Amino acid sequence: MSLVVLKLGGSVVTDKDQPETVDEAGLAAAADAVATLAESGRVVVVHGGGSFGHHHAAEHGVSSEVGSHDARGVRAIHDAMKRLNDAVLDALADRGVSALPVHPLSAGAREADGSLSLPLAATETMLDEGFVPVLHGDVIAHAGKGATIVSGDDLVVSLASGLGADRVGLCSTVPGVLDADGDVIPEITAFADAADALGGSESTDVTGGMAAKVRKLLALGAPAHVFGPEGLSAFVAGESPGTVIRGE
């Protein structure tokens, strides 16, 4: 049975400019899409932090590179992400999806060189038993740095590679990776294809923006589709909305 890894950007399911505010319409549409995918195959969902995680991470000075040994601060970031994760799980449950949480803080770690160690036994067993695992951007123990941020994009790469995903989708608020004229780049096979056009996120984001996303997705063995909310139904239908990123 095919496996789809779908990332819902924090900007899709939350209002990133209003602390801890769910975008109800965005979350509902995303949950509908996951429910449709789950009817025909195995699905792993990853969601970003949006106005929940990024707000608290910025407040406590924690990023993917800068860590903290302040347990209270780490808990504040993690607890905010759990609140968003609960909202996502509830929306999926309302649609009959057997979704269960996987919290990266308790499941993985970063090595001193920054590489992510994310054991997948629990996630794989959930899939085998008919559940839909739902992971999220989080704080994670980082050797030599205390705890740092692990982005949803990093999780997608580990999950897709480790579980042998057939399709990868990343839904954000932009229709794809845009060129210098604001047009969607249909395909990227090397970072140089889009290097001149790539920039960061407009809202508070501690995980690196689009440039970092493209670099990570080029490392995948499976093609990854980057698209906006309007492309979600097309992706669910097996089409190729937005930008397709595939490393050569």
N, C-alpha and C positions, 0 to 999 in steps of 0.2 A: 504494500500500500504506500502511495506517495506521501512524502513529508514536505510540508510548507512551513517555513519560518517567516512570520510576519511581525515586523516592528511598527508600532504605532507611535509616531513622534509625540513628544510631550506637548507640542504646539497644536496637535490634532485633538487631543482629549482634554486639554486644559486651556484656560486663558493665561498665557505666559506673563502677561503684564499685571495680573491681579493675583496676589499671593493666595495659594491653596484654593483655587477656583476651578471646578470642573466645567468643561464645555459640554453641556448636556447633549446638545444636538450632535456634536462631533463624536462623542463617546457612543451615542446610540447608533449612529451610522457604522462606526467601527465594529461594534458588537454584532450588528446584523451581518456584517461581512464575515466575521469569524464564525458565526453560527452556520453560515452557508458553506464555508470551507470545511468545517468539522463534519458536515453531513457526508462528504465524499472522500475524506482522507484524514491523515494525521496532521495536527497543527500544533506548533509551539508559538506562543505570543510573547513578544517583548514590548514593553512600553517605556517611554522616556519619562523624565522627571517633571518637565513643564514647570508650572508655577509652584509645585510642591517641593521637589528636590532641589532645583537650581536656586530657588530663593534662600533656602536654609544653608545650602553649600556656600553661597556667596557671603552670607551673614557670618559664617564661621571660618571663612578663608580657606576652604578646602576645594581642591580641584583634582583633575586627573594627575597632575604633577606635584602639587603641594599637599602634603598630608597633615594630619593632626593626631596628637596623643590625648586629646581632650575627650574622654568618654561621653561626657554630657553632650558635647557638640556633635559627635558621631551619632549618638542616639537620636538627637533632634532631626538630623538629616534622614536617618533610616526610618524613624517613626513617621515622618512626613510622607516618605515613599510608600510605606505600608498603608497609610490612609488612602493614597491614590490607588494603590493596588487593590485595596478592598472595594473601591468604587468600580474599578474595571471588572473585578470578579463578580460583583453584584449584578452589573449590567449583563454579563455573559450568562450568569445563572438565570436571570429573568427570561433568557431566550432558550433555556434548556441545555446550555453548554455545560459539560461536566468539567469546569475549570478549577484548577488548584494552584496555590501560590508556590513559587520557588524563590526564596529571598537570597540574593547573591552574598550578602554579608555573612550568612551562615554556611553557604555552600562552597565558596571559593576563596582565593587569595591571589595577591600579586607577588611575584618573586622580586628580588632586589634589582634585577635588570628590567623590571616593568612588565615582563611577560605574565599573562593571565593564566592561572590554573583554575579550571572550573570542572570539577568532577561531574559527570553526566549520568551516573547510574540511576539516581532518583528520577531525573527527568525522563530517561529512557524507559524506566519501569512504569512511570505514569502513562506514557504514550502506549506502551504495550497493554496496559489495563484499561484503555479507552478514555483516559483523562486528557484534558488540554492544559499543559503546564503554562503558567503565566509568570514570566520573569520581568524584572524592571531594573532600570538604572539605580545604582545604590552606592553606598560607601562599602569599602572592602579592605580587609587587613592587607597591608603592604609592607613587606620586609624592609626595615630600615627607615620607614616613613610614618609608621603608625597606621593610619587609614586614609585612603584616597578615594576619589570617585571612579567607579567603573561605569562607562557609558553603555547605553543600550546597543550602540553600534559594535562595541567590543564583544558584548554578549552574543549578538547575532553572528559574528564571525566564528566564535567558539562553538556555538550551537550548530550552525550550518555545516561547519567542517567536521565536528565530532560526531554528529548524528547522521551525516550523509544526506543533507537536505536536497530535494529535487528542485525546489523553487524558493527564492528569497524575495520578499517584498518589503520595501521601506516607505511608509506613507508619512509624508510631512506636509507642511502648508504650501510648498512650492510644487509646480507641476513636473519637476524633474531637475536635472542639473542644467543650469542656464549658461549660455555663452555671453560674450560681451555685449551683445545686442538684446539680451533678455529672451532669446529663443531657446527652446529645449534642445539640448544636444541628444540626438537619438541613441547614440552608442559610444561608450568609452572603453577602450581596450588597453590604454596606458595613461598614466597621470598627465603626461604632456598634452594629451588630447584636449584637456580642459584647464590646464594650469593657469592660464592668463585670466580666466573668468571666475575662478573660485575665490570665495570670501567667507567671512564668518557669519554667525547668526546675528540678527538685529536685536533680539531680546537677550536678557541675561542667560548665558549658556557657558557652563564650565567644562564642556566636553570636546570642544574643538571645531565645531561648525562643519560646513560641507566639504572642505578640503580634506579634513581628517576622515570623514565618512568615505569619500571616494578611495583614498589610499587603502583603507581597511577592506573595502569591498572588492578591490582588484585582487586581493589575496585569496579570495574564495574559489573553491572548485566549481561552484554552481553560479549561473548567471543571477545577478541581483537587479531588481527593478526599483527605481526611485521615482515616486510619483506623488501627486497631490490627492486630496480627498476625492476629487472628481474622477480620479483614475482607479479608485478602490474596487468598484464593481467590475471594471474591465479586468483587473488583476485576478479577482475571484473567478471570473469566467475563463481564465486561462490565456488571456490576451497579454500584450506587452505594452502597457501604458508608460508614459514618461521616458526616462533614460534607462537603457540596459547597460550594466557595467559587468564586463567579463574580462578577466586577465588572460593574456595570451600565454 
